[in-house]
Amino acid sequence: MSYLKLSSLKKTYPNGVTAVKDIDLEIEKGEFVVLLGPSGCGKTTTLRMLAGLEEVTEGSIVLDGKDITHLPPRQRDISMIFQSYAVWPHMTVAENIAYPLKLRKMDKRAIASKVEEVAKICKIVDYLDRYPAQLSGGQRQRVAVARALAVNSKLSLMDEPLSNLDAKLRVSVRTFLKEIHRNTGATTIFVTHDQAEAMALADRIVVMNEGRVEQVGSTREIYNECGSLFTAQFMGTPPANIQKVALASSRGRLVAAAGGGEGAMPLDLGDRSAFPGMEGLIGNEVFLAVRPENIAIGEPDGVNEASIEIVEPQGAYTILVTRVLGGEWKIMLEGDVDFRIGQKVSLKIDPGKVMFYDAQSTKRISLS
Amino acid sequence: MHVSRRSFFKSPVWFLVPVVVYYAAFWIRPTISVIIESFTDKSGAFAFSNYVRLFSQEAIRTAFLNTVLFTIGSAILQFVLAFALALWLNRKFRFSNLVLFITLIPMAFPPAAVGILWKTGLYRFGWINSFLCALGLMNPANPVDWMSFRNLNAVMLLIIVDTWTVLPSVMIILLAGLQNFNKEFEEAGWVFGANKFQTLKDIVFPIMKPTIITAMILRMIAAVQVWLIAVMIFGYNVVPFLVERIAYNVDVITFAKYARKDAYTISVIVAAIVLISVSMYLRVSGDKQKGGEIT
């Protein structure tokens, strides 16, 4: 039996909007799980149902063998880090950390030593007597983390805790949160719409879309083995290049032709032997997805020729925009490479990294 | 220090001149005249005689007591009711906007209309008694004559009428404060182990304190100055209040020997009471503002 189990969880608001349609999820003790998805996908609603801040319409939540579906928040033994930090402005940093412990009827000595302990971990010992208004955003964030750490709860919830920080601080707090998790091993559920955050932090990522779980897996699985077209489109900066194509075979090669056939050059995907089990699909329409970094570039040799339309240097890598099968494709090359606009090149697609999706169900077609 | 002529005439301080002139002419000058009048006798010599004469009047002592009772009673009642109403309306239920609109209606009535409205209810055969009889709370054979109420009972009655009138204005300030209140402060309270009451007491009230103070000060200033409702319902000289005494001296016994002097002197006393009570309230409830953002 898993540590935390969500069974057919559903949430419909009084105004008739169904934010969460049907969530089944099992989480093991000590896992760091990230709920990832675009805004409106139901990830925050799911977290708030776990916290008890949102009434569950249907389904159940079982934490450590106890059904908490309809318990008020204070009886659930959880802690939470809020998007706005929710560090109480009328209490000092020390009082903020101590208040939940007072409510748990801990004695004064124990509270004082606990406050000191978590303040040390979060490096806020110097600010214990200050009020939140006297702290920067990053420091307030640390207070919120310290307060959550101090209660030693069964489940730690985080609702986009990094979204109010500037880009630089976000990366350093991210590392800090991961370090804390490594040291405490607290079961954590983290909500975000930022895939970089999700990939950096998660043991497992739960990709959500329109109130449903789209895919669950490790960062590697979610990124390289996208189970659905949605995940392929959502993950990656820039995301995978996606095109509806008709598959054909030509002289032992697998070829993709643009749907509708507006005269765009067909794309040579590679030798047919690289795509075992695709025979049945030849002649069918499928979605083709190729990540920008899985395309290499060579001198024009008559195969997959394209001209470069835009060059976006990023320092560590360069993004090239070309036209493939009538659509805009992005190619990501390592380093700061020099290309002219209008330059002709040949695209070399890594056959092992090409993903196909069913045209109707948009689910992955796995190669045998 | 040398200040060039140019910068002297270009100083932005000049923009304040109209305000200073206005306050000097229409505010400071009359205030000073009233204070001087209250501390001089008929011949114009400095004296405490006005105060001595006033405090020897039974009606003034009653007026003082009534005013204090009215201020404390209405402040407490209105705060409790207004906060409860604001908390309820802030929950955004289905018809909350309609309810908000209905609760704001009394604010639209001028005091004279409020007086008439309630007066028609307070007679032996008025709507209040009819209402109570309809609810079965009163024996129709034995109605209460509310208009015969005097002293403490009359003050209580006026507190209820005043509460009906001004509750919306207190409520709307508190509601505005609650709407600016970051819901996550409250939710953090619940998540970290506080029940609803503890969250209200330890988190919502303290964070709302600036708003509560504003609403209460405005109410206290208005409560100390109560008079029109008392006069509209009971007439002059029945339930004396301090400001009612001013109006009585100026309006009713205009040509009595000390009418003007008495009116000036009571004005000074009322102003002093307002200043003292507000500063005491600030000291008791305000301590230090944490200077934090509320949201």
Interface residues (C-beta under 8 A of the other chain):
Chain A: P14 A51 G52 L53 P72 P73 R74 I78 S79 M80 F82 Q83 S84 A86 W88 P89 H90 Y99 P100 L103 R104 Y131 P132 A133 R147 V151 L157
Chain B: R94 N182 E184 F185 E187 A188 G189 W190 V191 F192 G193 A194 N195 Q198 D202 I203 P206 I207 K209 K290 G291 G292 E293 I294
